[in-house]
């Protein structure tokens, strides 16, 4: 009895809370989208940095928020270095196909295969960059390991997933995440991943069986995809460990359905608005030019009608900017909030005596991921 009374009390899990204002994030991405337009897309590096800083700094873990220390300049430099690698490769393949016309049909396969492997390498290096730019309670996260080893593992696992019609996907996710977490650190606390492929499969096996029906019957697809992503998030978060620190997630299976349907709804609304705008522009241009609307939109007349083309391009750019803002609000900010607030952190007191370690990684991986369109948060 005395021994039991002398045992330290069990600490309750630390909660993760988000304190950011939705309107602030919406204004941030709206302003960023306009600056992207003005700078021909180059502002996206600073916008990505601003979004991460907003999300990181308003996510409180046991009362303290992490800090994102990356900069837009780093991402731009990484992207330019990535272009210096990607563009010559494209050029070499182009010249080879010019020299060997009869091989043109087969030349695209090695190019696609190379960039697929390169994309997996970029995913690993981009995560390494983002991790080393994340600081919590004065201690940096960091990551080592080989991006090429990860890429080889990813290619082999993807081949197996393809041969099994996707049934091996849970085991692929578990194996690749174990490699990434084994090389992830918080100070001197080494990470690990305890999630198992069988656990993932058990939680979503019926989604695999029903997915062909969802693809054919489109209204079912957003439901199935949203539920799959919720299961994946909960499984992934519940498997993360740093030393004795462990995470669990209580994200409900239906937590993300509303987000995807709102995104679809906004997409349809914006598409209708774009069509109405173009028709109105055609009516105005036709009335000014003294011609019918059908003539204004006919092939030969349309090519000569510069004013209608300019108005159409302006409308399309506004449509793209608005769609980007909607996607970032729902699939970045709102998704982040729902996922983060489902997390509980156990044994967080194990971080009290952690020592700083590791070095900041270059932004080359993030630049490659951006150039190959495989970037994430």
N, C-alpha and C positions, 0 to 999 in steps of 0.2 A: 504494500500500500504506500509506504514511504517512497519507494522507487518511482511509482506512478506519479505521485505528487511532485517529485522533483523533475519530471520530464518537461521540456519546454513546450509551451502551448503551440498547437498547430495553427500556423498563420493562414488566414483566408486568402484566396487568390486575389491578385491585383487585377483591377478592371481596366479596360482600354476605353477611353471616352474621346469623342470628337467635339471640339468647341468652335469650329470655323463656321462662318456665316455663308449660307448658300448664295446670297446676293453678291457678296464680295467676290466669290469664285466666279460667278457668272459674268460680273463686270470685268474681272481679270482676263477671262478667256475671250470676251467680246473685244476688248481693247487689243488683245494679242492677235486676234484674227484680222482686225483692221491693219495692224502694223505688219502682219504677214503679207497682206495684199500690197501695201506700200513698198515693202522691201523685197518683193518678188519671192517670198517664202523664207528668206534668211532669218527673219525674226523668230522662227519656230524654235531655235536653240535657246533663246532667252525665255520664250514662252514655256517651254518644257521645264526649264529651271524654276521659273516663277510658280508653276503649278505644283511641282514637287515641294518647294519650300512651303507653300500654303498647306498642302496635305500633311507633310511631316510635322510642321510647327504647331498644328492644331490637333494633333493626335496625342493625347496625354496617356502615358503608361505609368501607372502608380504615381500620378501627379506630376510627372516630368515628360516633356515632349522632346522627341529627337530633333536634331538639326541637320538640314541638308546643306552641305558646304560646296556643292558643285557650282559651276558658273557657265553662263551661256558661251563665253569666249572659249572655254575648254571644249565644249561640244562642237563649236564651229571649227576649231583647229583639228579636232578628231575627225570631223566629217571631211575636211579638205585632205587630210592624210589618207582617209579611206578612198576618196576619189582618185588620189594618185596611184592607188593599188587597183581599183576596179576598172577605171577607164582604159589603161593599157591592156588589160586582159580582154575587154570587149574589142579593142582595136585589133589585137592579135587574131582573135577568132574571126573577125570581119575580113581581115586580109587573107586568112587561110581559106575561107569560103570563096573569096574572089578568085583565088588561084586554082581551086579545085571545085568547079561548078557541079560536077557529078557527085561530090560528097556533101553538097549543101544540105540534103535531106537528113544526113546523119550528124552534121556538125553541131546542131542545136543540142543534141543529147549530152555530149561531154560538157558543154557550156552550162546547161541546166544542172547537171550533176555536180560540177565544180562549185557553182554558186549555192547550191543546196548545202553542201558540206561547209562552205564558207559562212553561210547563214547560221549554221549551228555554232560554229566558232564565235561568230559575232554575238549571238545570244549569251554565251557564257561570259565573254569579255565585257559585255554591256552590264550584266548583273554584277560582275566584279567591280566595275567603275562605280555603279550606284551604291553598292555596299560600302566601298571605301570612302564615299562622300556622306555617309550617315554616321552621326555622332550622337550618343545618348549618355547623359550624365558625365560628359567630358571624355568619354572613351569611344574610340572609333571601331566600327565594324570593319572587317577586312576579309580578303579571300586570296587563296593561292590555287595551285592546281594548274593543269594544262587545258587550254581551250581546244587544242587539237585532239587530245585524248577524249574529251567530252564529245567533240564532233563525231569521232569514230564510233563511240558508244551510241550516240543518237542515231546515226545512219543504220547501224546494225539492228537496233531496237525498232526503228521505223520500218525496216524491211520485214521484220517478224510481225509487226502489227499489221502491215499490209497483207502478208500471206495468210494471217488468221482473221482477215476481214474486220480488224479492229478489236478483237477479243483480247489481244495481248496488250492493249493500250494501258490498262491499270498497272501492269507489271513494268511496262516501259516507264511510266511516270515515276513509279517508286524507285526504280534502279537509277534513273538519271538524277532524281532529287537526292538520293543518298550520296551520289558522287559530289553534287554541288554543296550539300550541307557538310559533308566530311571535310571540305576545304574552306568552309566559312568559319569565321571567328568573331567573337565580341571581346576585344582585348585579348586576354590569354585563355578565354573560355572557348573551347572548340565546339563547333556545331555538329549535329547528327540528325538523322531523319529516321523516325521509328515507324512511319506509315508503311503498310504492306499492300502489295497489289491485290491480294485476296480481299482485304477489307474494303478497298475502293470498289472492286468488282461487286461485292455483296450489296453495297449501298446503291449501286446504279445498274445492276444487271438488266433490269426490265427496260431501262432507257436504251440499252444496246439492242434489245430484241425489238423494241417498238420504233427505233429510229428510221427504218425504211418506210414505214407508214407515215411518219411525220414529214419525211422529205416529199412524199407524194401529196399528202393533204397539208398544204402550206399552213393553215391556221393553227395546226398542232405544233409546228416546228419551233416557234418562239417559246412555247410552254416547255417543250422537251429540252431545248438548248439551255434555257434559264435554269431549269431544275438540275441539269447535268453540271452546269458551272457552279451552282450552289453546293452540290455534293462534292465537287472537286475542291472548292475553296475550304470547306469544312474539314475534309480529309487531309488536305495539305497542311493547314494550320495546326491541326491536332497532332501532326507528326513531328513538328519542329522542336528541337532541343538545343540548348546552349549550356553545356555542363549539366548541372542539376536543374536548370531552369527549363520548364516545359510549358507549352501552349496547348490550349484546347479551344475549340470553337463550337458555339451552339447555333450556328446559322441554320435557320429552317430551310427546308427543301424548296419552299415557294417564295423565298425572300427576294429573289431577283426577277420574278415574272413581270411584275409591274413596271420595272425599269425598261425591259426590252419592249413591252407593248407601248409604253409612252414614247420610246424612240421611234418605233414603227409609225405611231400616230403622227408624230411631228414630221417624219419623213414624207408621209402622204400629204399632210397639210402643206408643207413647203413645195412639194411637187405640183399640187393643184394651183398654188399661188404663182408658181413660175409659168405654168401654162396660161393662166388667166392674164398675167402680165404681158406675155409675148403676144397673145391675141389682141389685147388692148393696144399694144405698140403697133401691131399690124393695122388696126383700124385707124389709128391716128395718122400713120404714114400714108395709108391709102387715101384718106380724106384730103390730106395736104397735097398729094400728087394727083388727085383726080382719077384714081383707079380703084378697082374692086379689091377686096381683101384676098380673094383667090389669086388674083394676078400678082399681088404683093408677095405671096408666099410661093408662087410657082418657081421652078428651078432657075431659069434664065434671069427672070426679074429679081429674084432674091439675091443672086450673086452680084447684080449691079446696084442693089439697094443698100448702099453703105450705111445709111442712117439706121435702118432696121437691123443690120448685122451688129452695129455698135451697141444699140439698145439691148439686143439679145445677149451679147457678151456680158454687158453690165449686169443684166438680170441673172445670168448664170453664175457670175462671180459672187453676187449677193447670196444666191441660193447655196453655193458651196460653203461660204463663210458661215451662214446661219446653220447649215447642217453640221458643220464642224463644232460650232458652239454647243448645239444640242447634244451631240455625241460626247463631248468632253464633260458636260454637266452631268449627264445621266450615267455614262459608262466609266467615268473616272471619279468625279467627286461623290456622286450618290452611291455608286457601287463601293467605293473605298469606305464610306461612312458605315454602310450596312455590314460590310465584312469586318471592319475594325472593331465595331461595337459589339460584335458577337464573341470577341476573344477574351479569355481569362488567362492570366499568367501565374503559374504556380512556382513556388520556391524562388521568388524574385529576390529574396534576401541574399541569395548566392552571388548576386552581382555586386554586393557591398564592397568586397575586397579585390575586385578584378583589377588587373594591371594592364596598362596600355601596351599595345603591340601592333605590328603590321605597318605597312606603308601605303600611301595613296597610289592607286593605279592610274594609268593614263586614260584619256578619253577616246583612244583609238577604237576600242571595241564598241563604244556607244556610237561613234561615227560610222563604223561598218554596219551596225544594226540599223541606223537611220538610212544609210544609203541603200541597204537591201530590203528596207521596209519590214524589219522584224523587231523593231524597238517596242518596249513596253513602258510601264510606269517609270 
